Structure formats: C-alpha cells, structure tokens
Amino acid sequence: MIGAPYGVYPVGAGGYPGAGGYPGAGGYPGAGGYPGAGGYPGAGGYPGAGGYVTPLPGIAPGALFPTVVGAAAGARAGQADVPVAAAETFFRQLDTLKPTFVENSCPAAVRAITLAAAVHRDRTVSTNICIDEFWKKRTLNTIYPYATLQVLCAEDLTKLGTPDPRNMSQTWIDFVEALRQVYPVAPAGTTSHKIPSIEPTNTYFLDQLGYRMGTLDLCKSGPTVTVAYPAVQDALNKINKSYTAHVANMWNILNSLIIVIEDPDTKKDLVRLNPAVLQGSTLDYIDTVAKTAMKLIAVHYIEIEAIYTETVKALQPTVPLVK
C-alpha cells in the first residue's frame, strides 16, 4: 500500500476508466468528503452524484485520516487492529479479483470501451454500440454490477425476487425508476429507435426486467458503426470525470471503516479499524456507511448510463477514410 497518510489509497491512475492496477484516475482520490461527479445532473429527476452528500457519523465532510492523527485517535478510543492474517487474506483476494474489475464490475469502463472500440487516423471511431454487452443481455440480472447492487439493497434476502418491492430499500426503488427514465418505453407505433427500452414497467427485480429493442437506427448498416471522434471524445471525458469522482467517494467510504498506518518499529503498514467505528454503536455506524455507499453506487451507475445513452442518441454514422 502506498499513500498511507491518506488512508487506503488505490494504486494506478490516469487515462480512461480502468487504467492501472486498480481502475481509477486522479491524484489523491478522497480528498473532499463526497464531492459527486458535478456538472452532470443524472437522469430525469434523479440527482447526480453530488445529490448524496450525507456525511458519515462523527466525520466532518472532507475529513481524512492521516497516519499520526489516526493512530492517536485510535489510542484514545480503544484502537482495534485488524488481525494480520485477515488483512493478508483480504489483500490476496483483492489481488486475485483485480483482473475482473474492469471486465465485469465497472459500467464506466464498459461504456467507454463500447463507445471507442477503435480509433482511426482520420479521427473517426468505430463503436460497438450495436453489440452492446449490456443491451444484449436477456435480463438485467446477468449484468454483474446491477445484480450485486440488488443483493446489497435487499432488506430480506429470503424474499429476493418476490413481487413486493417493499422488500427492497428505497435506494433500489429509486435506482430502477431512474433506469426507466434513461430507457423509457417508446410510444406505440414508433418506428425509429435510438436506444432500447427497459420493460416491463411494473416490477423492480432484475430477473423480470430486460432491454427491449428492434434494430436501432444507428445499427441498420451493420454491427460496427463508424462515427466522428469529437462526440465520442466528449462522452469519454464525462465518463472519466464521473468515474474519478466515484472512486474518490468509494475510497472515502473505505477510509471511514479502515485505515492504514505505519508501524513505527517495523515500518510496515498495518490495517486498523477507523476509530470512528468504535465510538457509539458499531452496528449503527456500519449500517449508515453501507447505506451511503449503496446510494453513491446507484447514482454513479445512473449517471454513466445517462451519459452513454445521450451520446448514442446523438451519434451519426460516417465513412472512415483511413483505417
């Protein structure tokens, strides 16, 4: 781990989402509370990432946990080391899973790669919109990040998939409604389709929801479409900005639970529970952190889909001069 004065810090930065060992970009993510992506309001009435700014209990917005301060606070509050074996197991598992993060768990990376499948020397781009990895799924429960979020938002896992949406948290209900705003049902008789719709409109469970689409206008000439680069470049910049803010938010979440400090004798990094976890009710604290994390994840996913679909609707095919 590096960047110990900033708590748990992701290695790797720069470029488009997914660059480096840990997907992400930016200098020191997490330097400011829950900043939100900013500048892009999200779909319909659903607020953008900046709409969720709930500070965690006992943590001022923007608070960080430097090594010395964290150690001193832990000593006062009854500090708790995470067992070495547990920490080593966690990091080994994280290292094992890293290769799958971009492919299976990062909508921002999927959307960026789909938009810019190949960039040509004449500043045109071949896109894979017509073979979109998400849109070709029969049901939405096969989209890994969405399925994971649904499980996290279930109030009672034994009732997951029942017709009653009251089993799900409000965060999940808002998420599905926001997805429907991004992918609305086309009016009867519509012959022009720029993006698919999500149907049916009376359920909130992914295994009952799917993308419905005929041949999209942009895809009538074939599965691979070439478009001008500027529109795609603008979308990639928006996706990268949203993702950078999301990474900052998620590392703030992690830093609110655990911190990394340096052992003054061995100079090795130690994983330690954040002192705030031990003040008051630990269960209530962790529950609040979890709910905040789920809201931030849901908002980010909606923001990425809004950027992606608005871009797709505006794209016009062109003929590449040079490949």
Order of alpha helices (4+ residues) and beta strands (2+ residues): alpha-alpha-alpha-beta-beta-alpha-alpha-beta-beta-beta-alpha-beta-beta-alpha
